[in-house]
Amino acid sequence: MTIPEDFKTRLKIAKKKIKKQIENDSENRGSFMGNAFKLGTELVAAVAVGTIIGFILDNWFDTKPWLIIIFFFLGTAAGILNVVRTANRMQKED
């Protein structure tokens, strides 16, 4: 093989590798956004569910602010725990 042909072959191989790497990077970006959205949703949902349960129980037992406050903090703690567990699981998968 001559030097120009060898160079052209190497150039084609390098371009293919770069193209594959760019495709993989774009797929990973979407995956990261999905994981971030999942973590945020888990936290917000846990806080909302805890607050709603507190509101319902407050209306039922007529203890207006106390159960909402207690279940808000319980929902927050549960949401943070879920986020930490999910983040650890995602980290182990990578």
C-alpha positions as CSV (number, residue, x, y, z in Angstrom):
1,M,0.0,0.0,0.0
2,T,1.2,3.5,-0.7
3,I,1.3,6.2,1.9
4,P,-1.7,8.2,0.6
5,E,-4.0,5.2,0.4
6,D,-2.9,4.2,4.0
7,F,-3.7,7.7,5.2
8,K,-7.1,7.6,3.5
9,T,-8.0,4.3,5.1
10,R,-6.9,5.5,8.6
11,L,-8.9,8.7,8.1
12,K,-12.1,6.7,7.2
13,I,-11.7,4.6,10.3
14,A,-11.2,7.6,12.5
15,K,-14.3,9.3,11.0
16,K,-16.4,6.2,11.7
17,K,-15.2,6.1,15.3
18,I,-16.0,9.8,15.9
19,K,-19.5,9.4,14.3
20,K,-20.3,6.4,16.6
21,Q,-19.0,8.4,19.7
22,I,-21.2,11.4,18.8
23,E,-24.3,9.1,18.4
24,N,-23.6,7.5,21.8
25,D,-23.1,10.9,23.5
26,S,-26.5,12.1,22.2
27,E,-28.2,8.9,23.5
28,N,-26.6,9.4,26.9
29,R,-27.7,13.0,27.2
30,G,-31.3,11.9,26.8
31,S,-30.9,9.2,29.4
32,F,-29.4,11.7,31.9
33,M,-32.3,14.1,31.3
34,G,-34.8,11.3,31.9
35,N,-33.1,10.2,35.1
36,A,-33.0,13.8,36.4
37,F,-36.7,14.2,35.6
38,K,-37.4,10.9,37.4
39,L,-35.6,12.0,40.5
40,G,-37.4,15.4,40.6
41,T,-40.8,13.8,40.1
42,E,-40.2,11.3,42.9
43,L,-39.3,14.0,45.3
44,V,-42.3,16.3,44.4
45,A,-44.8,13.4,44.4
46,A,-43.8,12.2,47.8
47,V,-44.1,15.7,49.3
48,A,-47.5,16.2,47.6
49,V,-48.9,12.9,48.8
50,G,-47.7,13.5,52.4
51,T,-49.3,16.9,52.4
52,I,-52.6,15.7,50.9
53,I,-52.8,12.9,53.5
54,G,-52.1,15.4,56.3
55,F,-54.8,17.7,54.9
56,I,-57.4,14.9,54.7
57,L,-56.6,13.7,58.3
58,D,-56.7,17.3,59.6
59,N,-60.2,17.7,58.2
60,W,-61.3,14.4,59.6
61,F,-59.9,14.8,63.1
62,D,-60.3,18.7,63.1
63,T,-56.7,19.4,64.1
64,K,-56.1,22.0,61.5
65,P,-52.4,22.8,61.0
66,W,-50.7,20.0,62.9
67,L,-51.2,16.9,60.8
68,I,-50.5,18.8,57.6
69,I,-47.1,19.9,59.0
70,I,-46.3,16.4,60.3
71,F,-47.1,14.7,57.1
72,F,-45.4,17.3,55.0
73,F,-42.1,16.5,56.8
74,L,-42.8,12.8,56.6
75,G,-43.4,13.1,52.8
76,T,-40.3,15.2,52.4
77,A,-38.2,12.6,54.3
78,A,-39.7,9.8,52.2
79,G,-39.0,11.7,49.0
80,I,-35.4,12.3,49.9
81,L,-35.0,8.7,50.9
82,N,-36.4,7.6,47.5
83,V,-34.1,9.9,45.6
84,V,-31.1,8.7,47.5
85,R,-32.0,5.0,46.9
86,T,-32.7,5.6,43.2
87,A,-29.4,7.6,42.7
88,N,-27.4,4.8,44.4
89,R,-29.1,2.2,42.1
90,M,-28.4,4.3,39.0
91,Q,-24.7,4.8,40.1
92,K,-24.3,1.0,40.6
93,E,-25.7,0.3,37.1
94,D,-23.1,2.7,35.5
